[in-house]
Amino acid sequence: MIVALIAAAEIGFWVLLAAGLTVRYVLRMPRTGLALLLCEPLLEIGLLIATALDLKNGAEPNWTHGLAALYLGYTVGHGHRTVKWLDGHAAHRFGGAPAPPRPPRYGMARARHEGRRWLGTLIATVVATVLLQLAIWYVDDPSRITSLEDSRTTAWRVAGIHGVYALSYLLWPRRARADAGEPEEAAGADARR
């Protein structure tokens, strides 16, 4: 049941996002479109309530409950950035706004960009960890919480791998090739826009 709810929340996220952007830019109703976009957190709250009720009704904690916590964490850590990115592209395509700036490709500007993305992953991991710990306390049976603990460990492994990836841009920054025609300063200027 939880997997179906996670799938429904994900599908609902994209449907609300598409509807909100369509109403906002194609139908030229920015307030109504914004209202639709602001309804998206209700999906995640519904998933959180359904997961808690499932555990309350005696369901055996398993990987699906961990997946729900990871999904909710990802939404908190990266959902805003995803919506903002898509909103910028919709505004450009349908609303006549300038094209959103591309992420920087080189140097410290790229390292900062990757660091901000990793912070989103760190926030996602902390949120998932809090939700999983609450579920562990709620279940309060050491023999039944192994899958929840495994999900927590997986979340921190992913955050660690992403952190090493982001750190690699700081330790070994990419440099623009001389024949690429894009000086490193220009790449950094794009990031500040």
Phi, psi and omega in degrees: 000319183295321179299319178297321178292322177296315178298318179296320178295319179293315178296316178299321177303310183289325177294313178296322179296312179297317179295315180299315180291323178296313180295321183292316187252322182280314180272356177058045177236076189298323181291317178295319177298318178296321178299319177296318179296324180286349177281346184301320178299338178297328177298316181291323177296320177298318178295319179298315180295317180296321179294316179297318179294323179299316177293322180296325181280010173093011179297144177288123179300129180217191185298335181292324177292322175296319179297321178298317178295319179295319178297315179296320177298316179299319180298318179292318184284326186235351184299315182298317180297320179296314180296317180298318180297312180293324177297319178298320179289322177293320178298322179290313186288318187248341185252001178077011178285160176295157179298138178294148181293145176283155175296148178297151183254340190225161168064204183293332178298319178292321179298318178295319179300312180294325177296319178294321178296320179294324177300323175299319177294322178296317177298317178301318181292319179296316179298314179299319180297317179298314180297318179294321179294320176299320178294320178298314178296322181294314181293317173052043176216105184305334180282348184248001187254008183303316182294325178291320177294322178297322178295320178297316178297318179299318180300316181289329174296314179298317178297321178294316179297316178296324178296319177296318178300312180296320180296330180298329177289333177281317182284323181231072184295140176287143178244146178292138176287147181297327181273359182283341178081005180237104179292154183299325180297322180294323179296321178290325178295324178297326183289334183277348180290000000 
